[in-house]
Amino acid sequence: MKVALKQRLGDLLVEERVISNGQLQLALERQREQGGKLGKALVALGFISESQLLSFLAHQLGIPVLDISRLQITASTVNLLPEVHARRYRALVVEADDHSVTVAMSDPADLSAQDTLETLLSPRRLELAAATDSQLMDAFDNLYRETGRIASLAGELEQEYGDTQEFSLSSVLGDTADSDAAVVRLLQSIFDDAVQVRASDIHIEPDEKLLRIRYRVDGQLMEHTLDEFRISNALVLRIKLMAELDISEKRLPQDGRFQIQARGHDFDVRVSTMPTQYGETVVMRLLDHAAGLLELEQTGMPAALIARLRAQIRRPHGMILITGPTGSGKTTSLYGVLNELNQPHNKIITVEDPVEYRLERISQVQVNSKIELDFARILRTALRQDPDIIMVGEMRDQETVEIGLRGALTGHLVLSTLHTNDAISSTLRLIDMGAAPYLVASALRAIVAQRLVRRICQHCEEPHPLSAAEKAWLRHVGGEALADGAYRRGTGCQRCNQSGYRGRIGVYELLEFDDDLVEALLTEDPRHFAKTVKARPRFRPLALAALDYALEGITTLAEAMRLAEDLGDNDQALSQQAEEH
């Protein structure tokens, strides 16, 4: 069903006193100069908002205005209209049955677009609705996935190999002369799809009767399965070629990297392969060049904590550790600190495995175990290169730890990371690795421990009524003040893939060493040291920092509770710390 305005849009807006005749003339002049729709010119000039214009049009045409982000739209419904036409006409199929389709448009008065849509969606009857252009663009990005194309290309690739897993090497080379090879197009689609859903990692996992492709989005895995499990060898071989790995070695794990472009962005891809029962699995981490290095303020670190950390990194010597498990954002924070220290008067040397970001003015050294160029050997050499600051990618063994600590005691600022749960355990971990307690106490200046929690999606957030169990937990942790707090949650929408979360933010604790902590550490009593740390007036543990975010409506109470559980913080310990702070 086509709908049309009885008068021209500009005349209608003036007649209804939404805009003045003078504003209409200015908008018409802008339209003549720049082209495009009159409505767009009116919005650009600030005479009317996008939502006001849309509501006016919908009222005049007798059609509803839809909030696209709140709708549950299936992939099969969306794909009734190809993506190229959806983007061209700013139109999205939101509902369909055997007889009709409902299409949301940002310009439902465009008769030419209506004619084309009727033809494309025939024989179903066209029903129109209105939606904002911004919501439609977000919906296009979220709903037009590459999953259908991935399945199609997987089928095409399997047909090339038939019922066997044997294939010729030339069929997967896919160089510039043969960029249309099915395996190349399949991998490109996988990368495009991963970038579209904002994935940080891609997992390719062969199983007995299927192939799993999983994306890690905001710390959680999303799974897509393919029946064509025989193609896994071809995919792995192609990835190995791109990462310059040994294609003949299938029994041992390998690591490499390559660069790729997906959806207009250049990415560094870190590759890790591992042999399993049904073939080699591959995990690829995506590092976006365009994202660049974050300033400390952009990491989500609280301003007061940043000020304290800056005071520590400006000291001429000592060791500063950034700790947390894999995937907790340590590298982002570490490079944020390096970025701030990267000044002409500072000589900085880094020891990394691998070098994740290339930095100007900094001497970055890549570890290469094949030629015995390990952390300890590079670190010993770096200390003879007259550095002011040394960054060690990770404290992995006793030798590296001791060299780093001694470097911190001989006039160098040493930055590094450690895989531990929190700041307290990091100190004890160094001692467990064989470092002398006096050496640790003398060299350590500060430890930043961190985690990532998911942010509530701003487009579907709402108040979260607490359950009896949640209230009981909060009373144990912080009394009635926490139990009476106003918490929020996401209900799930198109922008967050119905998860209720979009993006992540860092949760931090900062432990600064003073005389009391040094003395406590030298007693070699872990419980006494932990008790002394928790009594420090400025030390706020990770679990309570996450609760602060929940109270502010940044994350959910469920995320804060999950973090507390992961850290093993019991209710009594948290309650004690909450009272002290």
LUMPA-361651 format. One record per residue (C-alpha): residue number from 1; x, y, z; residue in one letter. Coordinates in pm, 1 decimal, padded with zeros to 6 digits. Example, Ala and Ser with C-alpha at 12.3 -4.5 7.8 and 13.67 -1.06 7.14 Angstrom:
LUMPA-361651
1,01230.0,-00450.0,00780.0,a
2,01367.0,-00106.0,00714.0,s
end
This chain:
LUMPA-361651
1,00000.0,00000.0,00000.0,m
2,00155.1,00324.1,-00114.9,k
3,00107.4,00638.6,00093.1,v
4,00162.3,00997.8,-00019.7,a
5,00138.2,01349.4,00118.8,l
6,-00151.2,01558.5,-00009.7,k
7,00072.1,01867.4,-00016.3,q
8,00440.8,01929.2,-00041.0,r
9,00624.8,01870.4,00285.5,l
10,00746.8,02229.4,00320.6,g
11,00401.3,02377.0,00267.5,d
12,00252.5,02134.7,00518.9,l
13,00510.7,02223.6,00783.6,l
14,00444.0,02596.3,00736.2,v
15,00068.1,02544.2,00735.8,e
16,00086.5,02349.4,01062.9,e
17,00318.7,02620.5,01203.4,r
18,00597.1,02373.9,01270.0,v
19,00837.9,02605.7,01083.4,i
20,00810.0,02959.0,00949.1,s
21,00801.1,03055.0,00582.5,n
22,01142.5,03219.6,00623.1,g
23,01289.9,02896.9,00759.0,q
24,01138.6,02705.9,00467.2,l
25,01303.6,02941.9,00218.0,q
26,01641.8,02903.5,00387.1,l
27,01603.8,02524.6,00381.4,a
28,01505.0,02528.6,00011.9,l
29,01811.3,02738.7,-00065.5,e
30,02034.5,02492.6,00120.8,r
31,01868.9,02204.4,-00063.7,q
32,01943.8,02369.4,-00401.2,r
33,02307.9,02420.1,-00300.9,e
34,02379.2,02079.6,-00148.3,q
35,02110.0,01854.4,-00291.5,g
36,01930.9,01585.5,-00092.6,g
37,01591.1,01590.8,00076.4,k
38,01420.1,01899.1,00216.5,l
39,01370.4,01725.5,00550.5,g
40,01743.3,01665.6,00581.4,k
41,01811.9,02034.7,00516.7,a
42,01557.6,02138.9,00782.2,l
43,01716.3,01908.0,01039.7,v
44,02069.6,02020.5,00947.6,a
45,01971.7,02385.8,00995.4,l
46,01822.7,02306.3,01336.2,g
47,01469.6,02418.9,01245.5,f
48,01322.5,02081.5,01343.3,i
49,01459.1,01763.9,01503.4,s
50,01472.8,01429.2,01325.4,e
51,01217.0,01277.5,01563.4,s
52,00980.5,01578.1,01528.1,q
53,00995.5,01555.6,01149.9,l
54,00936.0,01182.3,01155.4,l
55,00638.5,01213.5,01391.9,s
56,00489.1,01485.5,01171.2,f
57,00529.8,01276.0,00855.9,l
58,00383.9,00966.4,01022.3,a
59,00081.3,01163.6,01143.0,h
60,00019.0,01311.9,00797.0,q
61,00054.3,00972.6,00628.2,l
62,-00141.5,00780.3,00889.0,g
63,00136.0,00531.4,00964.8,i
64,00299.3,00429.4,01295.8,p
65,00640.1,00539.0,01425.5,v
66,00851.1,00241.2,01537.3,l
67,01131.3,00214.8,01790.5,d
68,01349.7,-00025.8,01589.9,i
69,01587.9,-00093.3,01877.4,s
70,01310.0,-00253.0,02082.7,r
71,01186.3,-00491.9,01813.5,l
72,01272.1,-00861.1,01788.9,q
73,01352.5,-00898.5,01418.9,i
74,01465.7,-01228.5,01270.5,t
75,01739.5,-01265.8,01010.4,a
76,01497.8,-01434.6,00767.6,s
77,01264.1,-01134.3,00786.1,t
78,01539.6,-00877.2,00734.0,v
79,01687.1,-01067.4,00439.5,n
80,01363.4,-01040.9,00240.4,l
81,01511.9,-00708.4,00130.5,l
82,01878.3,-00726.2,00016.5,p
83,02117.8,-00508.5,00214.3,e
84,02215.3,-00292.1,-00083.3,v
85,01852.2,-00183.9,-00133.2,h
86,01788.4,-00149.6,00239.6,a
87,02074.2,00097.8,00276.6,r
88,01994.0,00282.7,-00045.4,r
89,01629.5,00346.5,00044.0,y
90,01678.7,00355.0,00422.7,r
91,01421.4,00077.2,00454.7,a
92,01408.7,-00224.7,00684.7,l
93,01167.7,-00518.0,00679.7,v
94,01056.7,-00553.9,01042.9,v
95,00766.8,-00796.8,01008.1,e
96,00641.8,-01034.0,00740.6,a
97,00392.2,-01311.3,00674.1,d
98,00277.5,-01489.0,00359.7,d
99,00066.2,-01195.0,00245.9,h
100,00227.6,-00870.2,00365.7,s
101,00550.1,-00706.9,00482.1,v
102,00594.0,-00413.8,00718.7,t
103,00880.5,-00188.3,00615.7,v
104,01018.4,00090.7,00834.9,a
105,01154.7,00392.4,00642.1,m
106,01325.2,00713.8,00744.9,s
107,01146.2,00893.1,00455.1,d
108,00810.9,00718.3,00417.6,p
109,00688.9,00992.2,00179.5,a
110,00941.5,00893.1,-00091.8,d
111,00709.6,00759.1,-00366.8,l
112,00996.8,00644.5,-00589.2,s
113,01139.1,00432.5,-00305.8,a
114,00793.4,00291.4,-00235.1,q
115,00753.6,00182.2,-00599.1,d
116,01090.5,00003.7,-00593.2,t
117,01015.5,-00165.5,-00260.5,l
118,00678.4,-00287.7,-00385.7,e
119,00851.7,-00448.7,-00683.7,t
120,01130.6,-00603.5,-00474.1,l
121,00892.2,-00744.9,-00212.1,l
122,00618.2,-00856.5,-00449.9,s
123,00380.7,-01045.7,-00427.2,p
124,00351.0,-00947.5,-00058.5,r
125,00154.0,-00631.2,00018.1,r
126,00367.6,-00337.8,00138.8,l
127,00278.8,-00180.9,00474.9,e
128,00478.6,00126.2,00576.7,l
129,00604.1,00252.1,00911.8,a
130,00840.6,00532.4,01009.9,a
131,01173.5,00508.5,01194.8,a
132,01465.5,00743.8,01255.1,t
133,01757.9,00728.0,01015.6,d
134,02005.4,00671.8,01300.0,s
135,01812.2,00371.2,01429.8,q
136,01786.6,00223.8,01080.6,l
137,02161.2,00259.8,01019.9,m
138,02235.7,00084.7,01349.8,d
139,01990.1,-00190.2,01259.0,a
140,02159.1,-00242.2,00919.6,f
141,02495.0,-00286.5,01093.6,d
142,02354.1,-00527.1,01352.2,n
143,02111.5,-00732.7,01144.5,l
144,02274.0,-00775.0,00804.6,y
145,02526.4,-01033.6,00919.6,r
146,02761.9,-01242.1,00705.9,e
147,02634.6,-01573.5,00846.0,t
148,02437.7,-01663.5,00534.0,g
149,02732.4,-01586.7,00308.9,r
150,02966.3,-01782.1,00538.9,i
151,02741.3,-02088.5,00519.5,a
152,02715.7,-02057.0,00140.8,s
153,03092.1,-02024.7,00094.1,l
154,03154.0,-02315.1,00333.4,a
155,02929.2,-02530.2,00117.7,g
156,03109.9,-02416.0,-00196.9,e
157,03446.8,-02494.5,-00039.6,l
158,03335.7,-02841.4,00067.6,e
159,03214.2,-02916.9,-00285.3,q
160,03563.7,-02840.2,-00412.9,e
161,03708.5,-03111.1,-00186.6,y
162,03423.6,-03363.2,-00210.8,g
163,03410.7,-03624.0,00064.1,d
164,03780.6,-03614.5,00146.1,t
165,03988.6,-03382.4,00359.8,q
166,04272.6,-03390.8,00107.3,e
167,04322.0,-03086.4,-00113.4,f
168,04588.9,-02923.7,-00321.6,s
169,04805.4,-02651.1,-00174.0,l
170,04739.1,-02423.4,-00470.5,s
171,04365.6,-02425.7,-00396.9,s
172,04417.3,-02238.9,-00069.2,v
173,04700.0,-02003.3,-00160.5,l
174,04458.4,-01730.6,-00263.9,g
175,04723.4,-01479.6,-00363.7,d
176,04647.0,-01163.6,-00556.6,t
177,04621.9,-01360.3,-00877.9,a
178,04353.8,-01585.6,-00730.3,d
179,04178.1,-01370.7,-00471.0,s
180,03842.9,-01528.2,-00562.2,d
181,03941.5,-01868.4,-00419.1,a
182,03654.2,-01995.6,-00201.2,a
183,03874.3,-02027.0,00108.8,v
184,03989.6,-01664.6,00074.6,v
185,03635.3,-01534.5,00033.9,r
186,03519.4,-01746.6,00326.9,l
187,03790.7,-01609.7,00557.5,l
188,03717.1,-01253.6,00447.1,q
189,03348.2,-01303.9,00530.3,s
190,03440.2,-01442.4,00872.1,i
191,03653.8,-01135.5,00944.6,f
192,03385.4,-00897.6,00813.3,d
193,03124.8,-01064.0,01034.1,d
194,03353.0,-01050.9,01338.6,a
195,03420.6,-00680.9,01290.7,v
196,03049.6,-00612.6,01243.0,q
197,02964.8,-00759.1,01585.1,v
198,03268.0,-00586.3,01748.6,r
199,03448.7,-00914.0,01826.7,a
200,03790.3,-00907.0,01992.0,s
201,03873.5,-01270.5,01907.1,d
202,03777.3,-01532.0,01648.4,i
203,03787.9,-01903.0,01742.1,h
204,03789.6,-02170.6,01471.1,i
205,03728.4,-02510.5,01633.2,e
206,03682.3,-02837.9,01440.9,p
207,03463.1,-03103.2,01601.1,d
208,03374.7,-03457.3,01501.7,e
209,03074.4,-03366.7,01285.0,k
210,03078.0,-02986.6,01259.0,l
211,03296.7,-02677.2,01254.4,l
212,03247.8,-02412.6,01521.0,r
213,03322.6,-02046.9,01458.0,i
214,03297.7,-01843.0,01775.8,r
215,03339.0,-01468.9,01834.0,y
216,03423.9,-01311.9,02169.1,r
217,03212.2,-00998.6,02207.8,v
218,03238.2,-00794.9,02529.4,d
219,03409.1,-01091.4,02693.2,g
220,03135.0,-01343.0,02604.0,q
221,03148.2,-01603.7,02325.6,l
222,02892.2,-01613.0,02042.1,m
223,02875.4,-01938.6,01847.2,e
224,02804.7,-02013.8,01480.1,h
225,02826.5,-02373.4,01356.8,t
226,02886.2,-02513.6,01008.9,l
227,02807.0,-02868.8,00899.7,d
228,03100.5,-02861.2,00654.7,e
229,03354.8,-02980.1,00914.2,f
230,03585.9,-03113.3,00639.3,r
231,03686.4,-02759.1,00538.4,i
232,03864.9,-02690.0,00868.8,s
233,04200.5,-02808.7,00733.2,n
234,04174.6,-02571.3,00438.4,a
235,04091.3,-02277.6,00667.0,l
236,04374.9,-02354.3,00906.1,v
237,04624.9,-02397.4,00624.0,l
238,04525.5,-02064.6,00469.3,r
239,04559.5,-01887.8,00805.9,i
240,04901.6,-02046.4,00860.0,k
241,05017.8,-01923.2,00521.6,l
242,04899.4,-01571.2,00602.5,m
243,05077.4,-01580.3,00940.7,a
244,05395.8,-01731.1,00786.8,e
245,05378.0,-02040.7,01007.3,l
246,05511.3,-02388.3,00928.8,d
247,05229.7,-02550.6,00727.5,i
248,05383.3,-02895.7,00758.3,s
249,05381.5,-02889.6,01140.3,e
250,05045.4,-03006.2,01279.0,k
251,05160.1,-03165.6,01604.7,r
252,05287.9,-02856.7,01788.8,l
253,05128.4,-02520.6,01877.0,p
254,05242.4,-02218.6,01673.3,q
255,05206.2,-01840.3,01704.7,d
256,05217.5,-01573.6,01435.7,g
257,05052.7,-01260.3,01305.5,r
258,04936.4,-01092.4,00986.1,f
259,04745.7,-00785.5,00873.3,q
260,04404.4,-00776.5,00711.5,i
261,04142.1,-00522.8,00609.4,q
262,03779.2,-00577.4,00709.1,a
263,03489.3,-00334.1,00667.4,r
264,03721.9,-00046.8,00587.5,g
265,03951.1,-00095.6,00889.2,h
266,04307.4,-00226.3,00901.7,d
267,04369.5,-00492.4,01166.6,f
268,04671.7,-00663.8,01314.4,d
269,04574.1,-01027.0,01370.8,v
270,04754.7,-01235.8,01633.3,r
271,04729.1,-01606.5,01556.8,v
272,04761.7,-01904.6,01790.2,s
273,04719.5,-02264.8,01670.3,t
274,04687.1,-02576.0,01884.2,m
275,04649.6,-02944.9,01789.3,p
276,04334.3,-03116.3,01921.9,t
277,04156.6,-03447.9,01879.2,q
278,03974.1,-03342.6,01562.0,y
279,04234.5,-03114.4,01408.0,g
280,04403.6,-02784.1,01477.5,e
281,04211.1,-02505.7,01648.2,t
282,04292.8,-02143.0,01572.1,v
283,04235.3,-01835.7,01787.3,v
284,04285.0,-01495.5,01624.5,m
285,04290.6,-01170.1,01820.7,r
286,04195.1,-00855.4,01628.8,l
287,04381.9,-00531.3,01699.0,l
288,04228.4,-00231.4,01525.9,d
289,04486.1,00015.5,01392.1,h
290,04225.7,00292.1,01381.8,a
291,04153.4,00253.7,01754.2,a
292,04508.0,00365.6,01833.8,g
293,04648.0,00398.2,02183.3,l
294,04415.1,00510.9,02458.5,l
295,04491.0,00794.8,02694.6,e
296,04460.4,00695.0,03059.6,l
297,04135.8,00891.6,03083.9,e
298,03986.8,00680.7,02804.6,q
299,04046.0,00349.5,02980.4,t
300,03766.5,00410.8,03231.5,g
301,04011.7,00452.2,03517.5,m
302,03867.1,00691.1,03782.2,p
303,04021.1,01038.7,03783.7,a
304,04144.4,01011.0,04144.7,a
305,04317.1,00680.2,04069.2,l
306,04476.9,00826.2,03752.2,i
307,04620.1,01114.9,03955.5,a
308,04776.7,00871.3,04203.3,r
309,04912.3,00650.0,03923.5,l
310,05063.6,00951.4,03745.3,r
311,05246.5,01047.0,04062.9,a
312,05397.6,00697.2,04068.6,q
313,05506.1,00682.9,03702.6,i
314,05678.3,01021.6,03735.2,r
315,05916.2,00878.7,03993.7,r
316,06263.5,00816.7,03845.9,p
317,06295.4,00452.1,03951.5,h
318,06109.0,00155.2,04093.9,g
319,05878.0,-00113.7,03956.8,m
320,05511.4,-00066.2,03866.9,i
321,05302.1,-00373.3,03784.8,l
322,04971.0,-00398.8,03601.4,i
323,04802.7,-00727.0,03685.7,t
324,04498.4,-00934.5,03598.8,g
325,04401.2,-01248.4,03407.1,p
326,04414.8,-01286.0,03028.7,t
327,04169.9,-01051.5,02859.4,g
328,04141.8,-00807.5,03148.9,s
329,04281.7,-00508.8,02957.3,g
330,04634.3,-00508.5,03101.4,k
331,04794.1,-00434.1,02763.9,t
332,04564.2,-00136.5,02704.4,t
333,04654.5,00014.6,03041.5,s
334,05024.6,-00060.1,03000.3,l
335,05038.3,00108.6,02661.1,y
336,04837.9,00399.1,02801.5,g
337,05112.1,00452.0,03060.2,v
338,05384.8,00411.7,02795.1,l
339,05207.7,00660.1,02568.9,n
340,05214.9,00916.8,02848.7,e
341,05582.6,00855.7,02927.2,l
342,05686.4,00863.9,02560.3,n
343,05863.0,01202.6,02562.9,q
344,06185.2,01318.3,02390.8,p
345,06373.9,01327.2,02721.2,h
346,06291.1,00962.1,02805.8,n
347,06482.8,00667.4,02660.7,k
348,06233.6,00377.1,02660.9,i
349,06308.0,00014.0,02574.0,i
350,06040.1,-00255.6,02566.1,t
351,06073.0,-00635.7,02574.4,v
352,05757.8,-00788.6,02425.4,e
353,05611.8,-01115.4,02301.8,d
354,05456.6,-01016.4,02073.2,p
355,05497.3,-00645.0,01992.2,v
356,05129.8,-00545.2,01979.8,e
357,05150.0,-00175.5,01892.0,y
358,05432.7,-00000.9,01707.3,r
359,05536.6,00312.3,01893.0,l
360,05750.3,00598.4,01765.5,e
361,06063.7,00691.2,01959.3,r
362,06054.1,00365.6,02160.1,i
363,06300.6,00080.9,02107.2,s
364,06077.2,-00227.1,02094.3,q
365,06235.2,-00574.2,02099.6,v
366,06048.6,-00889.5,02000.0,q
367,06121.6,-01208.8,02196.3,v
368,06236.0,-01494.9,01973.3,n
369,06278.9,-01822.6,02157.4,s
370,06404.2,-02001.0,01842.0,k
371,06731.7,-01812.4,01865.1,i
372,06733.5,-01800.9,02247.7,e
373,06637.5,-01432.9,02250.6,l
374,06425.2,-01456.7,02565.0,d
375,06299.0,-01198.0,02813.7,f
376,06596.1,-01232.2,03050.3,a
377,06860.0,-01200.6,02776.4,r
378,06696.4,-00893.5,02618.9,i
379,06642.9,-00737.1,02961.5,l
380,07010.5,-00777.3,03056.3,r
381,07111.4,-00611.5,02728.1,t
382,06851.9,-00335.2,02766.2,a
383,07000.4,-00233.9,03100.6,l
384,07330.8,-00165.3,02917.5,r
385,07156.4,00060.1,02663.9,q
386,07126.7,00356.6,02904.7,d
387,06745.5,00348.9,02933.6,p
388,06532.9,00565.0,03162.7,d
389,06230.4,00337.5,03137.9,i
390,06205.3,-00034.3,03062.9,i
391,05881.3,-00213.9,02983.9,m
392,05877.8,-00593.9,03016.9,v
393,05570.0,-00746.4,02852.1,g
394,05528.0,-01005.0,03127.2,e
395,05710.9,-01131.2,03434.1,m
396,05728.0,-01500.4,03339.3,r
397,06011.9,-01658.1,03538.4,d
398,06246.2,-01605.8,03831.2,q
399,06535.5,-01476.0,03622.2,e
400,06324.2,-01210.7,03449.5,t
401,06170.4,-01103.9,03781.7,v
402,06506.6,-01066.2,03954.9,e
403,06666.4,-00872.8,03667.7,i
404,06362.6,-00643.6,03653.7,g
405,06366.9,-00582.1,04029.4,l
406,06740.4,-00509.5,04029.8,r
407,06693.8,-00275.3,03735.6,g
408,06428.4,-00090.3,03936.4,a
409,06677.2,-00053.2,04221.5,l
410,06953.3,00085.8,03999.9,t
411,06782.9,00399.4,03873.2,g
412,06532.7,00270.3,03617.7,h
413,06154.9,00283.3,03604.6,l
414,06040.6,-00072.3,03521.7,v
415,05687.8,-00141.5,03395.0,l
416,05548.6,-00490.4,03355.4,s
417,05243.1,-00717.0,03381.2,t
418,05166.3,-01025.2,03585.3,l
419,04886.8,-01282.6,03558.5,h
420,04728.6,-01269.2,03904.7,t
421,04383.9,-01211.5,04054.8,n
422,04446.8,-00891.3,04248.9,d
423,04711.9,-00653.8,04379.7,a
424,04773.3,-00840.3,04705.1,i
425,04836.7,-01175.7,04539.0,s
426,05069.5,-01009.6,04285.0,s
427,05322.7,-00923.0,04552.4,t
428,05311.2,-01273.6,04696.4,l
429,05334.2,-01421.6,04346.6,r
430,05670.8,-01248.7,04286.9,l
431,05803.3,-01406.5,04606.4,i
432,05662.1,-01746.6,04505.4,d
433,05851.4,-01713.5,04176.1,m
434,06176.1,-01701.4,04373.5,g
435,06239.1,-01328.9,04426.6,a
436,06373.4,-01237.7,04769.6,a
437,06112.9,-01055.1,04986.5,p
438,06358.3,-00772.6,05062.4,y
439,06413.1,-00723.2,04688.1,l
440,06038.7,-00707.8,04618.0,v
441,05979.6,-00470.5,04911.6,a
442,06262.1,-00239.4,04804.5,s
443,06175.0,-00220.7,04433.5,a
444,05793.7,-00222.4,04412.4,l
445,05628.1,00118.3,04401.9,r
446,05272.2,00041.6,04294.3,a
447,05046.5,-00233.6,04158.9,i
448,04738.7,-00175.6,03944.9,v
449,04502.2,-00473.6,03936.9,a
450,04215.4,-00468.2,03691.7,q
451,03916.8,-00646.4,03541.5,r
452,03666.5,-00566.3,03269.2,l
453,03291.4,-00556.9,03329.3,v
454,03021.0,-00513.9,03068.4,r
455,02848.6,-00178.4,03029.4,r
456,02471.5,-00155.8,03033.4,i
457,02337.2,-00079.7,02684.6,c
458,02227.5,00284.9,02694.7,q
459,01951.2,00224.4,02441.4,h
460,01752.6,-00029.7,02642.6,c
461,01843.8,00041.6,03004.9,e
462,01574.7,00049.5,03271.8,e
463,01553.5,00033.8,03653.1,p
464,01638.5,-00305.1,03801.3,h
465,01413.8,-00419.6,04087.4,p
466,01625.3,-00616.9,04333.0,l
467,01543.9,-00975.3,04419.7,s
468,01541.4,-01093.1,04781.2,a
469,01872.5,-01276.6,04724.3,a
470,02037.7,-00964.8,04578.2,e
471,01920.0,-00750.5,04870.4,k
472,02051.9,-01005.2,05118.1,a
473,02391.1,-01011.7,04945.5,w
474,02411.9,-00631.3,04939.9,l
475,02323.8,-00607.8,05309.7,r
476,02607.8,-00849.4,05388.5,h
477,02846.3,-00642.5,05179.3,v
478,02755.5,-00287.7,05275.4,g
479,02439.9,-00273.5,05482.6,g
480,02109.6,-00105.6,05399.8,e
481,02279.5,00177.7,05207.3,a
482,02377.6,-00060.1,04928.0,l
483,02052.8,-00258.7,04944.6,a
484,01852.9,00064.6,04898.6,d
485,02056.6,00178.2,04596.8,g
486,01902.6,00239.3,04253.8,a
487,02038.1,-00021.3,04011.2,y
488,01980.2,-00053.6,03638.5,r
489,01985.9,-00323.8,03371.5,r
490,01948.5,-00360.5,02993.7,g
491,01640.4,-00533.1,02857.0,t
492,01804.0,-00621.5,02522.4,g
493,01768.0,-00446.4,02188.2,c
494,01905.0,-00445.6,01833.2,q
495,02208.8,-00238.1,01924.7,r
496,02327.9,-00482.6,02190.9,c
497,02223.8,-00801.3,02008.2,n
498,01951.9,-00855.6,02271.5,q
499,02215.9,-00899.9,02543.8,s
500,02142.0,-00586.5,02748.0,g
501,02513.4,-00495.9,02737.5,y
502,02723.2,-00298.3,02491.5,r
503,03094.6,-00240.5,02545.3,g
504,03309.7,-00289.1,02854.2,r
505,03477.9,-00070.2,03112.3,i
506,03776.5,-00132.6,03335.9,g
507,03749.6,-00187.4,03711.7,v
508,04069.8,-00101.3,03897.9,y
509,04241.3,-00118.2,04234.8,e
510,04567.8,00060.9,04308.4,l
511,04808.8,-00055.9,04577.1,l
512,05082.5,00196.4,04665.0,e
513,05371.5,00084.2,04883.2,f
514,05463.2,00279.2,05195.0,d
515,05677.3,00199.1,05499.5,d
516,05404.6,00001.3,05675.7,d
517,05348.3,-00220.9,05370.8,l
518,05720.3,-00276.0,05324.6,v
519,05751.9,-00387.8,05687.1,e
520,05448.0,-00615.8,05652.6,a
521,05594.8,-00774.5,05341.0,l
522,05928.3,-00837.1,05510.6,l
523,05755.5,-01040.5,05783.9,t
524,05681.9,-01299.7,05508.7,e
525,05336.1,-01352.9,05662.3,d
526,05077.8,-01342.0,05377.4,p
527,04779.2,-01293.3,05610.8,r
528,04942.9,-01006.7,05797.0,h
529,05040.5,-00842.6,05468.1,f
530,04685.8,-00879.0,05325.7,a
531,04534.2,-00735.3,05645.7,k
532,04772.3,-00439.3,05633.4,t
533,04682.7,-00367.6,05270.4,v
534,04307.6,-00376.4,05337.3,k
535,04352.5,-00130.5,05622.5,a
536,04507.1,00131.5,05393.3,r
537,04266.4,00430.3,05374.3,p
538,04305.5,00476.5,04996.8,r
539,04290.9,00108.3,04895.4,f
540,03954.2,00012.7,04745.6,r
541,03930.4,-00351.1,04628.0,p
542,03808.5,-00451.9,04284.2,l
543,03475.1,-00593.6,04400.5,a
544,03376.1,-00268.4,04574.7,l
545,03494.6,-00065.1,04274.3,a
546,03261.3,-00275.3,04055.5,a
547,02975.8,-00207.8,04299.0,l
548,03046.2,00165.0,04260.9,d
549,02985.8,00126.2,03886.7,y
550,02663.3,-00065.5,03954.0,a
551,02538.4,00213.4,04182.2,l
552,02621.5,00469.6,03912.0,e
553,02423.4,00273.1,03651.5,g
554,02731.9,00195.7,03441.0,i
555,02711.9,-00180.8,03488.0,t
556,02462.1,-00421.1,03639.7,t
557,02456.8,-00563.0,03987.9,l
558,02486.4,-00908.4,03826.1,a
559,02823.9,-00808.8,03675.9,e
560,02949.0,-00677.4,04011.6,a
561,02838.2,-00997.7,04186.9,m
562,03002.0,-01210.7,03916.9,r
563,03330.3,-01022.5,03962.9,l
564,03317.2,-01066.2,04340.6,a
565,03258.3,-01438.9,04294.2,e
566,03545.7,-01468.7,04042.6,d
567,03779.0,-01298.4,04287.8,l
568,03670.4,-01531.0,04567.8,g
569,03572.7,-01236.5,04788.9,d
570,03345.4,-01364.8,05063.0,n
571,03064.2,-01156.3,05205.6,d
572,03232.5,-01105.1,05542.5,q
573,03557.6,-00975.5,05391.9,a
574,03376.5,-00737.8,05158.2,l
575,03153.8,-00614.4,05439.0,s
576,03455.4,-00536.4,05653.6,q
577,03625.7,-00346.7,05370.8,q
578,03304.9,-00156.3,05283.8,a
579,03273.6,-00037.0,05644.2,e
580,03638.2,00070.6,05653.0,e
581,03595.3,00272.6,05332.3,h
end
